[in-house]
Structures are given as C-alpha cells and as structure tokens.
Amino acid sequence: MGTAGSYNQTLDTMVATALDTYSRDPINALTDGGEKFMKTAAQKGRVFLVNDAEAVRHPIMHAHGEATSLYKADQLDGTPSAANNLSATASDILTFALFDLPAATRNINFPQSQPPGNLIDFVASQMKATMTSLINQEELLFTQGTTGESSTTQTQRDPFSADGDNTAGIPMSLASIFLQSSATSNEASATSTAKSWGNVKTDNIAKWQPTHVTSGQVNLSDIYTDIQSAILNASYSEEERPTDLYTTLLAFEGILSKLRADAALPDPVRANMGKEGTIPFGGINIDWSRYLLKDVIFDTSATYATTATTPLLGVNWNSLRYNVVRQGGIMSDSSLGFIRKIGDVLPHPTKTNLFQRIEFKRCWSCDKGRRSFFMINGITSDVIA
C-alpha cells in the first residue's frame, strides 16, 4: 500500500464507507443485532431520530389545559355553574418528562496487516460485528441496567439526572419504569411517590404512576387471572394500553406448559403454540427475555427487596420509544447517520494494531405516560403448583 500514511488513509476511507452504510440504516441494524426489545422497537416503528440535546422532553399527557366551564347556553347572564376558566385551579403544562441523552463511545480495532483479498469486505465485516455487539449491549443495558456480560442481578437505572437512581452515561432501564416514583416499590420506604422519575413526581401527577397488580399466589397456578386483571386495569384507550408482557424464559415456559395443558385446543395449534417466541393472550403478546431474571428488585412487598421475585412486566409499545441522535452522514451530511466517526484511523500507541473511535447518543423514553405499563407482584416460583 505504499507509505504508512497512505495505508492509514486507504483504511480510513474504507472504515468511513462501511460505517456510513450501517449508520444510515438503523432499523436493519437494530433488527439484526437486537434480541427482543431493540428488534421490537425497530419492527413497531418506535425508533426515532432526534436532534442533539441534553435530554429528550415529552409533554405530560395528563396535566394540561384549564378547567372546563359547564353552563346552560340560553342563560341571559351567561354565568357558568362553577368558577370560570381564569380561576386559581387553571393549569397549563409547566413541566415536561425529561430523559437524559447519554453518549457512548468505543474503539474499533484493526490489524496493521490486513488479510489478502478484497479489504472492503473485511472492513465491512468488522463494522457489522461491532454494530451487533453494540446493539446487544444496548439490549443488556435496558433489560438489566448493567454493562458488560449478562449479570445475575437486575439494577434500577432512572432516566434523568434529578431522579434517585440515575447513573451518568447509562440510559433508562426497564426496571425503573415500574419501580421509581411508584406507590409500591423495592425502595427502603413505602413513601416513594415524592421521588421523581423523568423529573416528574407521581405525588404531583397521579396518572404518571405505573399500574401494580398484586398476585394472590406465589406460583403460576392461576397466572391467567392475574394477567387478565393487569391488562384490564392498565387499559385506558386504544393507544394507552399494554401491548406486550415480558418475563423470564423459565416463567414463559411455565405459562406455555399451563396453556397447553389447560386449553381445549386442536393438536396442531397446541403443538405449535409458542413456536414463534410469543403467546397471544387477552389482546397482548406474552414474550420473554434471556436477560430478565428472577431478582429481589422485583419484590414489592412490605419487606422490600428480600425475596427473589419473577418479573411479569406489561409494556405499552405505543408509549415506549428508543431515541437516537441524528449525527449526520459520515460521507455525506445529508444522510441520517446515528454514529459519529471521531478523527481518522490511528495506530494504537502500545499495540501493533490500528483503531477508529466512534460515538453515538441515545436513550429510551415514554411519551404517553406510564399508567398503561403494569407489573404483577408476588410470583416467587416459576412452577405450576
């Protein structure tokens, strides 16, 4: 390739081209690399390109407008039956739900001696492997609130820096949607609604609180009654309703076995039930994630975080969304890339390989409130009694 400078320049061009290809197509990247939540967000059209900012802001759905005046139209004095709209009870949107937009960066390494053949194929494979790893880590961050490989514990990570369990640089986790600023939580005190989630306290806006349904048993023996109750209690409209329930793989298999055993279904239907990874029930899909684990964080009893409890989490995909910052194209500013290339391909100072640094900004948020999200409390055994 000639001099080291020309070598680096050629590799840099190939890296930029490959990054541009994957960065401009976030939906396919999320579908290919995501396991459950990332892939579902892409498939349901809940991935949004947003402008760069410190936080994503959504207006509160349930605290807006002024009081309605009710009056009889043919009254000559036109006096309403109650105080008019300029009373002290009039309210407008003075606050928004805020969700931090943390940045992330990583290095992509390349050997100085490239394999023989078409180098762009080798570089493109490196890019795709990096994207798959990156998106899988995003899945882990959302489901467990932890970085690195799959952990044995779940961690609550709240969405905004003013919240109780916000960690700089880490996006909102699934557990935080159901636990923070909620009347029943795994925190040390039962009085948790005075704490904020997304910079909003449910003491101020009661409808900001997720729906909690306490199960009457400790195992899956009567789970359908609990799920149906949770669905009905958390459904308010066609948009504000749960769409999916997520649990552990062990609990999913238990629910599937119970449904096959209890339901009067034809043999072909019973044999293929759950084959596609979901179970339709009561207008929602029951699904599982290998990263969701039975954990004390889901124990919302009066003893608080002492018993490992199975997560049964109802999610409203009409509200949950994944936001990525529009970084502009690497090769062209007119494209909608979500990865920013930082600098050129450079030699590692203590190694023989080269590296390219990349950056991206993203977050999860809820733009239609939380009351349509539900959590079933109390299941501590994944077996059917």
N, C-alpha and C positions, 0 to 999 in steps of 0.2 A: 504493500500500500504506500510505500514511499516513507516520508518522514513521519515522526510521531505526531506532529501537528496535523498533517493531512489524514492520518489514521483516525485521530480523535474526531476530526471534522466529519469524516465519512460516517463513522459510527453515530455521531450526534444527529446527523440528518436522518439516519435510519430509525433511531430512537424517537425522534420528533414525529416522523411519519407514522410509526406504529402506535405511539401514544395518541396521536390525533385520531386515528381510526377507532380506537376503543373509547376514547374520551368523548367523542361526538355521538356515541351510541350507548347512552347509559342504560336504556331499557333492556337491551340484549345482554349487556354486561351484568346487570343485576339478575336477570333471568338465568343466565349461565352459571354465575358464581353463587347466587343466593340459594339457601336450602329451603326455608319456609317463608319467613317474614319479608326478606328482601325480594324474593321472587314474587310473592303475593302482592307486595306493593307495586311492583312493575306491571303485573298482569291486570291489576284492578285500576290502573291509571292513577295511582296515589303517589307518584314520584313527581316532584315539582322543581323546576329551575327557578331560583330566587336570586334577587340582587344581593350583592355582598353587604353585610351589615354585622353589627354585634349580636343581634338576636332577630329571630322571626317573630312577628307580632300578629296576633289574631284578635279581633274584637270579641268581647264576651257576648255570647248568644243570648244570655238570659238576664241582662241588666241594661236595658236601653229604653229610650222613649220617655214620654211623660204619661201621667195618669190619664185614663180615658174619661171624658165627661159624658155622662148619660143624662139626656134631657128629652123633654117632650117637645116636638117640633112646633106645635101650634100654640105654645105659651107665648103671650104677648111680651112678657118681660124677658123671655129667653134665659131665665135663670136655671142652671143645671141643678140636679138633685144633690150634688155633692160639691166639694170645693173645686174651683176651676183649675185649669192646667198650669197656672202660674203659682200654685201653692208650693209650700216647702217640700212636699213629697215628690215633686217633679225630679226626674233623673235622666241623665244622659250618660253616654259612655265616657267615663273619666279614666278608665284603666283598661289595659289590654293584657291578654295572656302572653307572656314572653317566654321564648325558648332559645337558649344560647345557641350560637352557631360556632362550635369549636372547630379549630383547624387541626389537620393531621398531616404528617409528612413522613416520608420513608425514602430510603435509597434503593435503587435497582442496580445490582452488581453485574458486571460483565467481565469475562476473562480477557486478558490482552490478546491472547492467541485464539482467534475465532476458528471454529471448525470449518473444514473445506466445504465448498459448495455455495449455495445461494445464502448470503448472510442475512438478507432481509427476512427470510423465513425463520432463521434462528432468533433474530431480534424480536420478531412478532410473537414467537412462542414465549419468549421471556416476558413480554408485555402481558400476554394473556394469562400466564401463570401468576404474575404479580397482581393482576386485576382480580383473579379468582381468589387469591389469598386475602387480598384487601377486603373484598366484599364478604367473604366468610368471617373475617374478623369483625366486620360491622354487625353481622348476624349475632355473633357471640356477645358483643358489647350491648346489643339491645336486649337479648334474652336473659343474660346473666349479669349485666352491669360490670363485667370484668374484662380485662385484656388477656391476651395470650391464649393458651390452650384451654379446653373445657375444664372448668373448675368443679369442685364438689360442693360449693355453696353459691347461693344467689346473693347479689348485692343490690341494694336500692340506690339508684342514681337519679337525682331530681333534675328538672330541665333548665332551671335558671339560677344564676349565681346568688340570688337572695333567698333561695329555698334551703331547707335544712340539710339535705344530703347531696348537694351539688358538688361535683368534683371537677376542677378546671381541666378542660380538654376532653372530657368524656361526655358523650351525648346522653340524652334521657334513656332510661331503661324501661322495660315492660313492667317490672315490679312497682316502679314509682307511680305509674298511672293509677294503681289500685290501692296504694298504701299511704301516700303522703296527703296531708290535709283532709283526712278521712275520719269519720266518727269512730270507726273501729280500726285499729292499726296495730302493728307489731312494735310500736314505739313504747317507751317506758311509761308513758302516761296515756290514759284514755282520752284526755282532752287534747286532741291533736288538730281540731278544725281551725284553731287560731294560727296554725302554721301554714305557710304558703306553698302552693305548687303552681309553677308557671307564673309566679308573682301574684297569685290570686288566692285568697283565703276563703274556705267554704263557710266560715263564720259570717262573711260578708255576702256571699252568693251561694245559697244552699244547693242550688242545682249544679254547682261545679263539682259536687261530690259524686264519686262512683257508687254504683249500686252494690251493696253487700247482702248476700243471702246466706244465712247460716243453715247448714245441713243438719238434719235430725239424726244422722247416724255417723259412724266413724269409717264405714267402708262403702263400697259401690253397690250395695244390695238394693237400694231404692234410688239410684242416681238419676233416673229419668224424671222423677217427680221434682228433684232439686233443680235439674237443668231447665225443665219447663217453667218452674216458678221464677227462676232467674231471668229467663227470656221475656216472660210476660211483664215482670216488674221493671225491666230495663228498656222496654219498647215504648216509644212515645209517638213516633211518626215513621214514615217510610224511610227517611234519611237518618233519623235519630233512633236507631235500634241496633242491637248486636247482630253481627253478620257471621262471626266465627267464634268457636270455643277452642282454646288451646290447652293442652295438658301434657303430662309426661307420656313416654312411649308405653310404659307399664300400665298406666291407667287407661290409655287408649285401647290397649289390647284387652283389658278387663271389660271396658264398655262394649267393645266389639263382640267379645265372647258372650256377654249377657244378652245383647241384642239378638245375636244368632240363636241363642237358646230360648229366649222368650217370645220372639216374634213369629207369628204364623205366616211364614214367607215360603214361596216356592224354592225348591232346592237350588236351581241355578242362581237366583237372587241371593240366597243365603251364602252360597259358596263364594261369590264374587264381592260380597259386601266388605268394604274397607280396602279393596284391591288398589284403588287409586289413591289411597292415603287419607281419605276423609270419609266421614259418616254423615249423611244428611239427617237432620233431626230438628223438628219444630221450626223449620224455616231458616236454620243456620247450618253451618258445616262444623262438625267436631273434628279437630285436627290435633297433631302432636308435634313436639319439637324435641330432638335429642338433647338440646341444651337446657330444657326445662327439667328441673329436678325437684324431688320432694325435699323441702327445706323448712327450717324454723322460721324463715322470714314470712312464710305464708300462714303462720299460726296467728290468728287474730282474736284468740280467746282472751279471757281476763288475765291469764297467766303471762301473756305476751312473750312470744318468741322462745318457747321452751320445748315445743313438740314439733317434730318434722311433719309438715302437712303438704298434701298433694295440691299443686296449683291447678285450679279449674277456672280459667280466665276468659271471660267473654269480651271480645274485641269488636268495636264498630269500625269497619274499614271505610265507612263514609266520613269518619272523623280523623282517624289516624292517617298520617302522611309522612313521607320521607322527603326532606328538602335538601337539594344540592345547590351550591352557589355556581352561577354561571361564570366561568373563568375566561371565556373567550377561547377561540381555537388556538392551537399551538402553531400550526402552519398558516392559519387564516383567522383573523379576528372576527370574521362574520359567522363562524361556526359556534355551536353551543357546547363547547367542551366543559367538563366539570373537574378536570385535573390540570393543574398549572405546573409547567416544567420550570424548574429553578436552575438557571445557569446552563452551562454546557456539560458534556460528558468529561469527567476529570479523573485522573489517576488517584487511586487510594494512597494516602501518604505513607502507610505502613504495610501495604499489601502489593501484590503484583497485578491485581485486577483494577478495573475502572468502575465508576459509578455515576448514576444520574439521579439527582434529587427531584422529587415531585411533591406537590402539596394539593390538598383538597379541603373544602369546608362543607359541613353537612350537619343536619340534626333531624330528629323526629319531633313531631308536634301533633296536637289535637286541635282542629279548627272548628269543631262543633260541640265543644264541651265534653264532659266525662260521665254524665248520668247514664248514658247508654252503654257504658262499659260495666260489666258485672264480675264479681268474684264470689265463688261458692266457698264458704269457710267450713272447716271442721273435718274434712276427709283425711284421715291419718293412715288408712290402709287401702291399698290398691286391689285387694282381693274381694271376691263376692262371697259374703257370708252365707 
